[in-house]
């Protein structure tokens, strides 16, 4: 009996789940997200009835309850968009670096965007919402390049452990610099302190409109990179042998992730761990084929952040806990588990 030694194409090599199973999980994710969006509108610091929910969805604001519902609608949409962006960006970063610990927060990308915004506002008087997004994307890109450059130093190149350590050190350094920039500015410290925690409170359709074009571009770039990421998962040499331009593929996919991270950070602050937790959960459900993994990561990221926002509003009534704190409580133990279980090996 002969053995076929012909290299398999990426589309075949990475298929590990039946299409029917993937489709069912995708449908389940859509239904869960829809239910969480309804819960996000219905539940919060103020108790409302279902009649108030329907009236508030119709635009009525004649009572406090209906006005509260009307305010929750853009907040829900923003949570969905930001969660989807962070979940998708995390999956792309893990695919580009082949690092199971890759995450916009752990690799310092979010804090790079935060530092860029803080410096621009404090020293250059930046006030434009669209300007925030451009500056945040530039800061995210520079931070990603810096962390990757530091992680490649020494023997072995950019190993998962070195990238995680350089990212954590960079995040800590950038956080200290943000504090140093804002400390003399009492007029900015209060608002920036809340923004640094990460949250979707105070959402409005205007804020969503400013960031939506950037998110759409980021989503498109990342989703179109799925086939290239499948090739990269087979290794650089095999990917090049299959005709993939490795450097270009990595650069384009990383660009999409940076756009998503910068836009999300500009409007919601540096929310961590969504990009770490979501892709790992998605691989267990739909496998490692990025054509399924990327859209599923976006859906699950949206569901996770929406759920975190609802939990933060309900458990601390009449106050609320920002989603950045809730996701940290979920993600930190998961990060430790990933390190111990996988021993930080590459994907």
C-alpha positions as CSV (number, residue, x, y, z in Angstrom):
1,X,0.0,0.0,0.0
2,X,1.4,3.4,-1.0
3,X,1.4,6.4,1.1
4,X,0.4,9.8,-0.4
5,X,3.1,12.2,0.5
6,X,1.6,15.1,-1.5
7,X,1.3,18.2,0.8
8,X,-2.3,19.0,1.6
9,X,-3.7,22.4,1.0
10,X,-4.5,24.6,4.0
11,X,-8.2,24.2,3.3
12,X,-8.0,20.5,3.8
13,X,-5.2,20.3,6.4
14,X,-7.0,22.3,9.1
15,X,-10.5,20.8,8.9
16,X,-11.1,19.0,12.2
17,X,-14.8,19.5,12.7
18,X,-17.8,18.4,10.5
19,X,-19.4,21.3,8.7
20,X,-22.8,20.5,10.3
21,X,-21.3,20.7,13.8
22,X,-19.7,24.1,13.0
23,X,-23.0,25.4,11.5
24,X,-24.9,24.3,14.7
25,X,-22.4,26.0,17.0
26,X,-22.6,29.1,14.8
27,X,-26.3,29.2,15.0
28,X,-26.2,28.7,18.8
29,X,-23.7,31.6,19.1
30,X,-26.1,33.9,17.1
31,X,-29.0,32.9,19.4
32,X,-27.0,33.4,22.5
33,X,-25.8,36.8,21.4
34,X,-29.4,37.8,20.5
35,X,-30.6,36.8,24.0
36,X,-27.8,38.7,25.6
37,X,-28.6,41.8,23.6
38,X,-32.2,41.6,24.8
39,X,-30.9,41.1,28.4
40,X,-28.6,44.1,28.0
41,X,-31.6,46.3,27.1
42,X,-33.9,44.9,29.7
43,X,-31.7,44.7,32.8
44,X,-29.6,47.3,34.5
45,X,-29.3,49.5,37.5
46,X,-32.9,50.5,37.1
47,X,-35.7,47.8,37.0
48,X,-38.0,48.2,34.0
49,X,-41.0,46.2,32.8
50,X,-41.3,44.6,29.3
51,X,-43.8,47.3,28.3
52,X,-41.2,49.9,29.1
53,X,-38.7,47.9,27.0
54,X,-40.9,47.8,23.9
55,X,-41.8,51.5,24.3
56,X,-38.1,52.4,24.9
57,X,-37.1,50.5,21.8
58,X,-39.6,52.6,19.9
59,X,-37.9,55.8,21.0
60,X,-40.3,56.7,23.8
61,X,-38.6,58.5,26.7
62,X,-41.6,59.9,28.6
63,X,-40.7,58.0,31.8
64,X,-37.5,57.3,33.6
65,X,-37.8,53.6,32.8
66,X,-38.3,54.1,29.1
67,X,-35.5,56.7,29.0
68,X,-33.2,54.2,30.6
69,X,-34.1,51.6,28.0
70,X,-33.4,54.1,25.2
71,X,-30.0,54.8,26.7
72,X,-29.2,51.1,26.9
73,X,-29.7,50.5,23.2
74,X,-26.6,52.3,21.9
75,X,-24.6,50.9,24.8
76,X,-25.6,47.4,23.8
77,X,-24.6,48.0,20.1
78,X,-21.3,49.4,21.3
79,X,-20.6,46.4,23.5
80,X,-21.4,44.1,20.6
81,X,-19.0,45.9,18.2
82,X,-16.2,46.3,20.7
83,X,-16.4,42.6,21.9
84,X,-16.5,41.4,18.3
85,X,-13.5,43.6,17.4
86,X,-11.4,42.3,20.4
87,X,-12.4,38.7,19.9
88,X,-11.5,38.8,16.2
89,X,-8.2,40.7,16.8
90,X,-7.2,38.2,19.4
91,X,-7.7,35.2,17.0
92,X,-5.8,37.0,14.3
93,X,-2.9,37.9,16.6
94,X,-2.7,34.3,17.8
95,X,-2.7,33.1,14.2
96,X,0.0,35.6,13.1
97,X,2.4,34.9,15.9
98,X,1.4,31.3,16.5
99,X,1.3,32.2,20.2
100,X,-1.5,30.9,22.4
101,X,-0.9,33.8,24.8
102,X,-1.3,36.5,22.2
103,X,-3.9,39.1,23.2
104,X,-4.2,42.8,22.5
105,X,-3.8,43.5,26.3
106,X,-1.1,41.0,27.1
107,X,1.1,42.1,24.1
108,X,0.8,45.7,25.1
109,X,-1.2,46.8,22.0
110,X,-4.1,48.3,24.0
111,X,-1.8,50.2,26.4
112,X,0.2,51.5,23.4
113,X,-3.1,52.9,22.0
114,X,-3.9,54.4,25.4
115,X,-0.6,56.1,25.8
116,X,-0.8,57.6,22.3
117,X,-4.3,59.1,23.1
118,X,-3.2,60.4,26.5
119,X,-0.1,62.1,25.1
120,X,-2.1,63.6,22.2
121,X,-4.9,65.0,24.5
122,X,-2.5,66.3,27.2
123,X,0.2,67.8,25.1
124,X,-1.4,68.5,21.7
125,X,-5.0,69.3,22.6
126,X,-6.6,66.6,20.6
127,X,-10.4,66.8,20.7
128,X,-11.6,65.2,17.6
129,X,-13.3,61.7,18.1
130,X,-12.0,60.6,14.7
131,X,-8.5,61.9,15.7
132,X,-8.7,59.7,18.8
133,X,-9.1,56.6,16.5
134,X,-6.2,57.5,14.2
135,X,-3.9,58.2,17.1
136,X,-4.9,55.1,18.9
137,X,-4.2,53.0,15.8
138,X,-0.8,54.5,15.4
139,X,0.0,53.8,19.1
140,X,-1.2,50.3,18.8
141,X,0.9,49.7,15.7
142,X,4.0,51.1,17.3
143,X,3.5,49.1,20.5
144,X,2.9,45.8,18.5
145,X,6.1,46.4,16.5
146,X,8.1,47.2,19.6
147,X,6.9,44.2,21.6
148,X,7.6,41.9,18.6
149,X,11.0,43.4,18.1
150,X,11.9,42.9,21.8
151,X,10.5,39.4,21.7
152,X,12.7,38.3,18.8
153,X,15.9,39.2,20.6
154,X,18.2,36.5,21.8
155,X,18.2,32.8,21.0
156,X,15.1,31.1,19.7
157,X,13.5,34.2,18.2
158,X,10.0,35.3,19.1
159,X,8.9,32.4,21.4
160,X,5.5,32.6,23.1
161,X,7.1,33.1,26.5
162,X,9.4,35.9,25.4
163,X,6.5,37.7,23.6
164,X,4.3,37.4,26.7
165,X,7.0,38.7,29.0
166,X,7.9,41.6,26.7
167,X,4.3,42.4,26.2
168,X,3.6,42.4,30.0
169,X,6.6,44.5,30.7
170,X,5.7,47.0,27.9
171,X,2.1,47.2,29.2
172,X,3.3,48.0,32.7
173,X,5.7,50.6,31.4
174,X,3.1,52.3,29.2
175,X,0.6,52.3,32.1
176,X,3.1,54.1,34.2
177,X,3.8,56.6,31.4
178,X,0.0,57.3,31.0
179,X,-0.2,58.0,34.8
180,X,2.9,60.3,34.5
181,X,1.3,62.2,31.6
182,X,-2.1,62.7,33.3
183,X,-0.9,63.3,36.9
184,X,-0.2,67.0,36.4
185,X,-3.4,67.5,34.5
186,X,-6.2,67.5,37.1
187,X,-8.7,68.6,34.4
188,X,-8.1,65.3,32.5
189,X,-7.2,62.8,35.2
190,X,-10.8,62.0,36.3
191,X,-12.2,61.3,32.9
192,X,-9.1,59.4,31.7
193,X,-9.1,57.3,34.9
194,X,-12.6,55.9,34.0
195,X,-11.6,55.4,30.4
196,X,-8.4,53.5,31.3
197,X,-10.5,50.9,33.2
198,X,-12.4,50.1,30.0
199,X,-16.1,50.3,29.6
200,X,-19.0,51.0,27.3
201,X,-20.9,53.4,29.6
202,X,-21.9,56.7,28.0
203,X,-22.4,55.1,24.6
204,X,-24.2,57.1,21.9
205,X,-25.0,56.7,18.3
206,X,-22.6,59.6,17.6
207,X,-19.7,57.7,19.2
208,X,-20.6,54.6,17.3
209,X,-20.7,56.5,14.1
210,X,-17.2,57.9,14.6
211,X,-15.7,54.5,15.1
212,X,-17.8,52.3,12.9
213,X,-16.0,52.9,9.5
214,X,-12.7,51.9,11.1
215,X,-14.2,48.8,12.6
216,X,-15.7,47.8,9.3
217,X,-12.3,48.1,7.6
218,X,-10.6,46.1,10.3
219,X,-13.3,43.4,10.2
220,X,-12.9,43.1,6.4
221,X,-9.1,42.9,6.5
222,X,-9.1,40.2,9.2
223,X,-11.8,38.1,7.7
224,X,-10.2,38.2,4.2
225,X,-6.9,37.0,5.9
226,X,-8.5,33.7,7.0
227,X,-7.0,31.6,4.1
228,X,-3.6,33.1,4.6
229,X,-3.7,32.4,8.3
230,X,-4.5,28.7,7.5
231,X,-1.4,28.6,5.4
232,X,0.7,30.2,8.1
233,X,-0.5,27.6,10.6
234,X,1.3,24.9,8.6
235,X,4.6,26.7,9.1
236,X,6.5,29.3,7.2
237,X,8.3,26.9,4.8
238,X,5.3,24.9,3.8
239,X,3.2,28.1,3.5
240,X,5.8,29.6,1.1
241,X,5.9,26.3,-0.8
242,X,2.2,26.6,-1.3
243,X,2.7,30.0,-2.9
244,X,1.9,32.2,0.2
245,X,3.8,35.4,0.5
246,X,4.5,34.9,4.2
247,X,5.7,38.4,5.2
248,X,2.9,40.1,3.2
249,X,0.2,37.8,4.7
250,X,1.4,38.4,8.2
251,X,1.6,42.1,7.7
252,X,-1.9,42.4,6.2
253,X,-3.4,40.3,9.0
254,X,-1.6,42.2,11.7
255,X,-2.8,45.5,10.2
256,X,-6.4,44.4,10.5
257,X,-5.9,43.4,14.1
258,X,-4.2,46.7,14.9
259,X,-7.0,48.7,13.2
260,X,-9.6,46.8,15.4
261,X,-7.6,47.2,18.6
262,X,-6.9,50.9,18.0
263,X,-10.5,51.7,17.2
264,X,-11.9,49.7,20.1
265,X,-9.5,51.3,22.6
266,X,-10.2,54.8,21.3
267,X,-13.9,54.5,22.1
268,X,-14.0,52.0,25.0
269,X,-10.6,52.1,26.7
270,X,-8.1,49.2,27.1
271,X,-10.4,46.2,27.7
272,X,-8.3,43.1,28.3
273,X,-8.5,39.3,28.0
274,X,-11.4,39.1,25.6
275,X,-8.9,38.4,22.8
276,X,-7.3,35.7,24.9
277,X,-10.3,33.8,26.2
278,X,-12.5,33.8,23.1
279,X,-10.2,32.2,20.4
280,X,-9.3,29.3,22.7
281,X,-13.0,28.6,23.4
282,X,-13.8,28.9,19.7
283,X,-11.1,26.3,18.7
284,X,-12.8,23.8,21.1
285,X,-16.1,24.3,19.3
286,X,-15.3,24.8,15.6
287,X,-11.7,23.7,15.2
288,X,-8.7,25.6,13.9
289,X,-9.8,26.5,10.4
290,X,-9.7,30.3,10.4
291,X,-12.5,30.6,7.9
292,X,-14.7,29.4,10.7
293,X,-12.6,30.5,13.7
294,X,-12.5,34.2,12.8
295,X,-16.2,34.9,12.4
296,X,-17.0,32.7,15.4
297,X,-14.5,34.6,17.5
298,X,-16.2,37.8,16.6
299,X,-19.6,36.4,17.6
300,X,-18.3,35.0,20.9
301,X,-16.3,38.1,21.7
302,X,-19.5,40.2,21.2
303,X,-21.4,37.8,23.5
304,X,-18.7,37.8,26.2
305,X,-18.5,41.6,26.4
306,X,-22.2,42.1,26.3
307,X,-22.6,39.5,29.1
308,X,-19.9,41.2,31.1
309,X,-21.6,44.5,30.8
310,X,-24.9,43.1,32.0
311,X,-23.2,41.4,34.9
312,X,-21.5,44.6,35.9
313,X,-24.7,46.5,35.9
314,X,-26.7,43.9,37.8
315,X,-24.4,42.8,40.6
316,X,-23.6,46.3,41.8
317,X,-27.0,47.9,41.7
318,X,-27.6,50.9,41.8
319,X,-24.0,51.5,40.8
320,X,-22.1,49.4,38.1
321,X,-18.8,47.7,37.5
322,X,-17.1,48.5,34.3
323,X,-16.7,45.7,31.8
324,X,-12.9,46.0,31.9
325,X,-12.9,44.8,35.5
326,X,-15.4,41.9,34.8
327,X,-13.3,40.7,31.8
328,X,-10.2,40.8,34.0
329,X,-11.8,38.7,36.6
330,X,-12.7,36.1,34.0
331,X,-9.5,36.3,31.9
332,X,-6.8,36.4,34.6
333,X,-7.5,32.8,35.9
334,X,-7.9,31.6,32.3
335,X,-4.5,33.1,31.4
336,X,-2.8,31.2,34.3
337,X,-4.6,28.0,33.2
338,X,-3.4,28.4,29.6
339,X,0.2,28.9,30.8
340,X,0.2,25.9,33.1
341,X,-1.7,23.5,30.7
342,X,0.0,24.3,27.4
343,X,3.4,25.3,28.9
344,X,3.4,28.2,26.5
345,X,4.1,26.2,23.4
346,X,3.4,27.7,20.0
347,X,0.2,27.0,18.2
